[in-house]
């Protein structure tokens, strides 16, 4: 096992010819895909990994400078694909990993046959003629809360993101993976994520993109999906799912799995 495989807890399942990479968002780890993986392993080779800084990763590997921008994570994705000698993959990215996939595909488009972008946003802050959903003061308060009492912040943040009350099994599951992140690393990661603005590079994407969005998402307004569809440089399609919350693949797998599978199997170029 190489250092990259060890650092990211890489698992490879299934024996299909086509390769799928499943990339989780902030506060979760590769276990968030547990409801989807059984539907893939008979037909695909499935690559699972933990994004650096996630709870199961070794915090000694976390480079605060490298991960102060999304490019550090994008280079990790490319390194994983090169380590495993993957020549082309379908990349499924949730939340911030959707944008990490976009950046990785711009650098190495040859490694990606398509991107499936689940609840992703190129910018969370509102701007002139752009509705990201938040103001800077919202994030300043969030950063202070994470720094002052991480456990308390997790308890309040988890129900908002999932879209349920604290007693929900799904909320408790997300709270567990969220709280497993070392607090100083979590503080760094939330600042990196919520201050991103990669709108200016969307036109450089050349890989087909499938944009999937919850109809009620605390973190990403539906307008963002339309923005991505309009500004991506590649062929793209959008589907809004009748789901609540920012983690629909965890909270509503009965709705999301069929949608994900359809977009994984559907090629835009062949059906446009």
ROLO-340935 format. One record per residue (C-alpha): x, z, y; residue number from 1; residue in three letters. Coordinates in steps of 0.05 Angstrom, whole numbers, plus 32768, in hexadecimal, padded with zeros to 4 digits. Layout:
N
(pt (X,Z,Y),NUM,"ala")
...
END
This chain:
272
(pt (8000,8000,8000),1,"unk")
(pt (801B,7FEC,8044),2,"unk")
(pt (801B,8018,8082),3,"unk")
(pt (7FE0,7FF1,80A0),4,"unk")
(pt (7FB6,7FFA,8062),5,"unk")
(pt (7FC6,8044,8060),6,"unk")
(pt (7FBA,804F,80AB),7,"unk")
(pt (7F76,802E,80AA),8,"unk")
(pt (7F5F,8047,8065),9,"unk")
(pt (7F52,7FFF,8052),10,"unk")
(pt (7F25,7FF1,8016),11,"unk")
(pt (7F18,7FAD,7FF8),12,"unk")
(pt (7ED9,7FA5,7FCD),13,"unk")
(pt (7EBA,7F6B,7FA9),14,"unk")
(pt (7EDA,7F2B,7F90),15,"unk")
(pt (7EB7,7EF3,7FB5),16,"unk")
(pt (7EDE,7EB9,7FD4),17,"unk")
(pt (7EC4,7EC5,801A),18,"unk")
(pt (7EDE,7F02,803F),19,"unk")
(pt (7EB5,7F31,806A),20,"unk")
(pt (7ED4,7F66,8097),21,"unk")
(pt (7EA7,7FA0,80AB),22,"unk")
(pt (7EBE,7FC3,80EB),23,"unk")
(pt (7E9C,8004,8100),24,"unk")
(pt (7E8F,801D,8147),25,"unk")
(pt (7EA2,805D,816B),26,"unk")
(pt (7E8E,809F,814B),27,"unk")
(pt (7E87,8082,8105),28,"unk")
(pt (7EB6,806C,80CE),29,"unk")
(pt (7EB3,8038,8097),30,"unk")
(pt (7E7E,8062,8073),31,"unk")
(pt (7E4B,804A,80A6),32,"unk")
(pt (7E46,8008,807E),33,"unk")
(pt (7E31,802C,803D),34,"unk")
(pt (7DEB,800C,803F),35,"unk")
(pt (7E05,7FC5,8049),36,"unk")
(pt (7E41,7FC2,801A),37,"unk")
(pt (7E19,7FC1,7FD8),38,"unk")
(pt (7DF7,7F81,7FF0),39,"unk")
(pt (7E3A,7F5E,7FFC),40,"unk")
(pt (7E6A,7F70,7FC4),41,"unk")
(pt (7E4D,7F3F,7F91),42,"unk")
(pt (7E57,7F03,7FBE),43,"unk")
(pt (7E8F,7F15,7FEE),44,"unk")
(pt (7ED2,7F38,7FF2),45,"unk")
(pt (7EC3,7F72,8021),46,"unk")
(pt (7EF8,7F93,804C),47,"unk")
(pt (7EE9,7FD8,8067),48,"unk")
(pt (7F17,8000,8094),49,"unk")
(pt (7F17,803A,80C5),50,"unk")
(pt (7F26,8029,810D),51,"unk")
(pt (7F61,8050,8127),52,"unk")
(pt (7F4B,8093,8143),53,"unk")
(pt (7F0F,8099,8115),54,"unk")
(pt (7F09,80DB,80F1),55,"unk")
(pt (7F27,80C6,80AD),56,"unk")
(pt (7F65,80A7,80CD),57,"unk")
(pt (7FA5,80CE,80D8),58,"unk")
(pt (7FA6,80E3,8122),59,"unk")
(pt (7FF2,80DD,8122),60,"unk")
(pt (7FE9,8092,8120),61,"unk")
(pt (7FBF,8091,815F),62,"unk")
(pt (7FE6,8073,8199),63,"unk")
(pt (7FC4,8088,81DA),64,"unk")
(pt (7FE4,804F,8201),65,"unk")
(pt (7FD5,8019,81CD),66,"unk")
(pt (7F8C,802E,81C8),67,"unk")
(pt (7F80,8034,8213),68,"unk")
(pt (7F67,7FEC,820E),69,"unk")
(pt (7F3F,7FC6,81DA),70,"unk")
(pt (7F79,7F97,81CF),71,"unk")
(pt (7F9C,7FCD,81A6),72,"unk")
(pt (7F62,7FCF,8175),73,"unk")
(pt (7F5E,7F82,8174),74,"unk")
(pt (7FA7,7F7E,815F),75,"unk")
(pt (7F97,7FB0,8128),76,"unk")
(pt (7F61,7F82,810C),77,"unk")
(pt (7F91,7F47,810D),78,"unk")
(pt (7FC7,7F72,80EB),79,"unk")
(pt (7F96,7F87,80B4),80,"unk")
(pt (7F83,7F3F,80A6),81,"unk")
(pt (7FCC,7F2A,80A4),82,"unk")
(pt (7FDF,7F65,8077),83,"unk")
(pt (7FA8,7F51,8046),84,"unk")
(pt (7FBB,7F07,804D),85,"unk")
(pt (7F75,7EF4,8063),86,"unk")
(pt (7F72,7EAD,807D),87,"unk")
(pt (7F29,7EAF,8095),88,"unk")
(pt (7EF2,7EE3,8098),89,"unk")
(pt (7EAC,7EF2,80AF),90,"unk")
(pt (7EB4,7F2D,80DF),91,"unk")
(pt (7E7A,7F5D,80E7),92,"unk")
(pt (7E87,7F8D,8121),93,"unk")
(pt (7E5B,7FC5,813A),94,"unk")
(pt (7E5B,7FDC,8183),95,"unk")
(pt (7EA2,7FDD,819F),96,"unk")
(pt (7EBC,7FBB,8160),97,"unk")
(pt (7E90,7F7F,8172),98,"unk")
(pt (7EBB,7F78,81B1),99,"unk")
(pt (7EFB,7F86,818A),100,"unk")
(pt (7EE8,7F4C,815C),101,"unk")
(pt (7EDD,7F1F,8198),102,"unk")
(pt (7F23,7F30,81B3),103,"unk")
(pt (7F44,7F27,816F),104,"unk")
(pt (7F21,7EE3,8166),105,"unk")
(pt (7F3A,7ECA,81A9),106,"unk")
(pt (7F82,7EDB,8195),107,"unk")
(pt (7F7C,7EC0,814D),108,"unk")
(pt (7F3E,7E94,8146),109,"unk")
(pt (7F58,7E79,8105),110,"unk")
(pt (7F4C,7EBC,80E3),111,"unk")
(pt (7F01,7EBE,80F1),112,"unk")
(pt (7ECA,7E8F,80D9),113,"unk")
(pt (7E94,7EB5,80FE),114,"unk")
(pt (7E87,7EF6,8124),115,"unk")
(pt (7E49,7F20,8117),116,"unk")
(pt (7E41,7F4D,8155),117,"unk")
(pt (7E15,7F89,814A),118,"unk")
(pt (7E00,7FB0,8189),119,"unk")
(pt (7E3F,7F9B,81B0),120,"unk")
(pt (7E4A,7F9A,81FB),121,"unk")
(pt (7E82,7F7B,8225),122,"unk")
(pt (7E76,7FAE,825D),123,"unk")
(pt (7E4D,7FEE,825E),124,"unk")
(pt (7E4F,7FF8,82AA),125,"unk")
(pt (7E1C,7FD7,82D7),126,"unk")
(pt (7E37,7FA3,8306),127,"unk")
(pt (7E1D,7F70,8337),128,"unk")
(pt (7DED,7F44,8311),129,"unk")
(pt (7DFF,7F68,82D0),130,"unk")
(pt (7DD9,7FA0,82AD),131,"unk")
(pt (7E07,7FC6,8280),132,"unk")
(pt (7DDB,8004,827E),133,"unk")
(pt (7E06,8039,82A0),134,"unk")
(pt (7E25,804E,82E2),135,"unk")
(pt (7E6B,8069,82EA),136,"unk")
(pt (7E51,80B0,82F8),137,"unk")
(pt (7E30,80AF,82B3),138,"unk")
(pt (7E73,80A4,8292),139,"unk")
(pt (7E98,80D6,82BE),140,"unk")
(pt (7E68,810C,82A6),141,"unk")
(pt (7E71,80F4,825E),142,"unk")
(pt (7EBD,80F8,8262),143,"unk")
(pt (7EB9,813E,827F),144,"unk")
(pt (7E89,8154,8248),145,"unk")
(pt (7EB6,8138,8211),146,"unk")
(pt (7EF3,815A,822F),147,"unk")
(pt (7ED2,819E,823B),148,"unk")
(pt (7EA9,81A8,81FB),149,"unk")
(pt (7EAE,8171,81C8),150,"unk")
(pt (7E82,8192,8193),151,"unk")
(pt (7E4A,819E,81C5),152,"unk")
(pt (7E50,8157,81DF),153,"unk")
(pt (7E4B,813B,8198),154,"unk")
(pt (7E0A,8163,818D),155,"unk")
(pt (7DEA,8143,81CA),156,"unk")
(pt (7E07,80FD,81C3),157,"unk")
(pt (7DF5,80F1,817A),158,"unk")
(pt (7DA9,80F3,8181),159,"unk")
(pt (7DAD,80C5,81BF),160,"unk")
(pt (7DD6,8091,819B),161,"unk")
(pt (7DB0,8093,8159),162,"unk")
(pt (7D6C,8099,8179),163,"unk")
(pt (7D53,80D7,8154),164,"unk")
(pt (7D51,8122,8158),165,"unk")
(pt (7D89,8150,8144),166,"unk")
(pt (7D67,8162,8102),167,"unk")
(pt (7D68,8119,80EB),168,"unk")
(pt (7D95,810D,80AE),169,"unk")
(pt (7DB1,80CF,80D0),170,"unk")
(pt (7DC0,80F5,8110),171,"unk")
(pt (7DE3,812A,80E8),172,"unk")
(pt (7E0B,80F6,80C3),173,"unk")
(pt (7E21,80D5,8104),174,"unk")
(pt (7E31,811A,8122),175,"unk")
(pt (7E5F,8128,80E7),176,"unk")
(pt (7E88,80E8,80EE),177,"unk")
(pt (7E89,80F0,813A),178,"unk")
(pt (7EA1,8138,8137),179,"unk")
(pt (7ED8,8125,8105),180,"unk")
(pt (7EFD,8101,813E),181,"unk")
(pt (7F33,812B,815E),182,"unk")
(pt (7F18,813F,81A3),183,"unk")
(pt (7F53,8124,81CC),184,"unk")
(pt (7F4F,80E2,81A6),185,"unk")
(pt (7F04,80DE,81B1),186,"unk")
(pt (7F0F,80EA,81FC),187,"unk")
(pt (7F40,80AF,81FE),188,"unk")
(pt (7F13,8081,81D5),189,"unk")
(pt (7ED4,808C,81FD),190,"unk")
(pt (7EF9,807D,823E),191,"unk")
(pt (7F16,803E,8220),192,"unk")
(pt (7ED2,8027,8206),193,"unk")
(pt (7EA6,8036,8241),194,"unk")
(pt (7ED5,801A,8275),195,"unk")
(pt (7EDD,7FD6,8252),196,"unk")
(pt (7ECC,7F96,8274),197,"unk")
(pt (7EDC,7F59,824A),198,"unk")
(pt (7EA8,7F2B,826A),199,"unk")
(pt (7EDF,7EFE,8285),200,"unk")
(pt (7EF9,7EEB,823F),201,"unk")
(pt (7EB6,7EDB,821E),202,"unk")
(pt (7EBD,7E91,822F),203,"unk")
(pt (7EFD,7E8E,8206),204,"unk")
(pt (7ED9,7E9F,81C5),205,"unk")
(pt (7ED9,7E62,8197),206,"unk")
(pt (7EBD,7E83,8158),207,"unk")
(pt (7E71,7E80,814A),208,"unk")
(pt (7E4F,7EC2,815D),209,"unk")
(pt (7E10,7EE3,8142),210,"unk")
(pt (7DF7,7F17,8174),211,"unk")
(pt (7DCA,7F4D,8157),212,"unk")
(pt (7DAA,7F82,8183),213,"unk")
(pt (7D7C,7FBE,817C),214,"unk")
(pt (7D3D,7FB9,81A6),215,"unk")
(pt (7D47,8001,81BC),216,"unk")
(pt (7D91,8012,81C4),217,"unk")
(pt (7DA8,804C,81EF),218,"unk")
(pt (7DED,802D,81F8),219,"unk")
(pt (7DDF,7FE2,81FF),220,"unk")
(pt (7DA4,7FC4,8225),221,"unk")
(pt (7D84,7F85,8206),222,"unk")
(pt (7D9A,7F5D,8243),223,"unk")
(pt (7DE2,7F64,822A),224,"unk")
(pt (7DD3,7F3B,81EC),225,"unk")
(pt (7DB8,7F03,8218),226,"unk")
(pt (7DF6,7F08,8244),227,"unk")
(pt (7E24,7F00,8208),228,"unk")
(pt (7DFC,7EC4,81EF),229,"unk")
(pt (7E00,7EA3,8233),230,"unk")
(pt (7E4A,7EB0,8240),231,"unk")
(pt (7E6C,7EA9,81FD),232,"unk")
(pt (7E95,7E69,81F8),233,"unk")
(pt (7E7F,7E5C,81B0),234,"unk")
(pt (7E3E,7E4C,818E),235,"unk")
(pt (7E14,7E8C,818A),236,"unk")
(pt (7DD0,7EA5,8175),237,"unk")
(pt (7DAB,7EE5,8187),238,"unk")
(pt (7D7A,7F10,8160),239,"unk")
(pt (7D5A,7F4F,817B),240,"unk")
(pt (7D46,7F7F,8143),241,"unk")
(pt (7D0A,7FAE,8146),242,"unk")
(pt (7D37,7FEB,813F),243,"unk")
(pt (7D45,802A,8167),244,"unk")
(pt (7D8A,8043,8177),245,"unk")
(pt (7DD2,802A,817B),246,"unk")
(pt (7DDF,8034,8130),247,"unk")
(pt (7DA7,800B,8111),248,"unk")
(pt (7DD0,7FFA,80D3),249,"unk")
(pt (7DD2,8044,80C4),250,"unk")
(pt (7D8D,805A,80DD),251,"unk")
(pt (7D64,801C,80C9),252,"unk")
(pt (7D89,7FF8,8090),253,"unk")
(pt (7D47,7FDE,8073),254,"unk")
(pt (7D40,7FB4,80B3),255,"unk")
(pt (7D88,7FA6,80C4),256,"unk")
(pt (7DA5,7F94,8080),257,"unk")
(pt (7D7A,7F56,8076),258,"unk")
(pt (7D8A,7F3F,80BD),259,"unk")
(pt (7DD5,7F4A,80B3),260,"unk")
(pt (7DD4,7F26,8070),261,"unk")
(pt (7DAE,7EEB,808D),262,"unk")
(pt (7DE0,7EE3,80C6),263,"unk")
(pt (7E1C,7EED,8098),264,"unk")
(pt (7E02,7EB3,806E),265,"unk")
(pt (7DE9,7E87,80A7),266,"unk")
(pt (7E18,7E57,80C9),267,"unk")
(pt (7E04,7E43,810F),268,"unk")
(pt (7E24,7DFF,810C),269,"unk")
(pt (7DFE,7DEB,80CE),270,"unk")
(pt (7DBB,7DFF,80EA),271,"unk")
(pt (7DBE,7DEE,8134),272,"unk")
END
